[in-house]
Amino acid sequence: MTTRRAPRLGVINKFEQGWIDLLVESHLDGFKALDACLYLSQQANSSGRKYSRVPNQFRMNTILKKSRKFRRQDEGFNSGIRWWRIRGEEE
């Protein structure tokens, strides 16, 4: 008897979607997860305050894996992962 495993990644929640939207609209391309975290920590939310709930770089990698708006490029064990925005036909 085999049991089914749960999917590895869940759906994108409200906070994650907000972070993804900010990164899609940013100038970042070919960035690492730590760069994305630093960028998000400097952004202001709708009330004008800086975000206080910013994920760490490991969580950011997981969030970006969930999104279909980014693709990853592995650069080796020591170099890490670079993320690239996937542009639509309009860009």
C-alpha positions in Angstrom: 0.0 0.0 0.0 1.5 3.3 -1.0 0.4 6.6 0.4 0.4 9.9 -1.4 2.7 12.6 -0.3 1.5 16.2 0.1 2.6 18.6 -2.6 6.0 20.1 -1.8 5.1 23.7 -2.2 1.8 25.3 -1.1 -0.1 28.1 -2.7 1.1 31.7 -2.6 -0.5 33.5 0.3 -1.4 37.3 0.6 2.0 38.4 2.0 4.0 36.3 -0.5 1.9 37.7 -3.4 2.6 41.3 -2.3 6.3 40.6 -2.2 6.2 39.0 -5.6 4.3 41.9 -7.1 6.9 44.3 -5.7 9.8 42.3 -7.2 8.1 42.0 -10.6 7.7 45.8 -10.7 11.3 46.4 -9.5 14.5 47.0 -11.5 16.0 43.7 -10.1 16.9 41.1 -12.6 19.5 38.4 -12.2 19.3 38.8 -8.4 19.9 36.5 -5.5 17.3 35.9 -2.7 19.3 38.1 -0.3 19.2 41.0 -2.8 15.4 40.6 -3.0 15.1 40.6 0.9 17.2 43.8 1.1 15.1 45.4 -1.6 11.8 44.5 0.1 13.1 45.8 3.4 13.5 49.3 1.8 10.1 49.5 0.2 7.1 51.3 1.8 3.7 49.8 2.2 0.4 51.5 1.4 0.5 53.4 4.7 4.0 54.7 4.0 5.9 52.6 6.5 8.7 50.2 5.6 7.8 46.5 5.6 8.5 44.8 9.0 7.7 41.3 7.9 10.3 40.5 5.3 11.3 36.9 4.7 14.8 35.6 5.1 16.8 34.5 2.0 15.9 30.8 2.4 12.2 31.6 2.6 12.5 34.0 -0.3 13.9 31.2 -2.5 10.9 29.1 -1.6 8.5 32.0 -2.4 10.2 32.6 -5.8 9.9 28.9 -6.6 6.2 29.1 -6.2 5.8 32.0 -8.6 5.6 31.6 -12.3 6.9 35.1 -12.8 10.5 34.1 -12.0 12.9 31.5 -13.3 16.0 30.3 -11.5 19.5 29.7 -12.7 21.8 27.6 -10.5 25.3 28.9 -10.4 26.9 26.1 -8.5 27.1 25.0 -4.9 29.0 28.1 -3.5 27.5 30.7 -5.8 23.8 30.1 -5.1 20.8 30.7 -7.2 20.1 33.7 -9.4 16.5 34.7 -10.2 15.3 36.2 -13.4 11.9 37.9 -14.2 9.9 36.2 -16.9 8.8 39.0 -19.2 5.6 38.8 -21.1 5.0 39.6 -24.8 4.2 43.3 -24.0 7.7 44.0 -22.7 
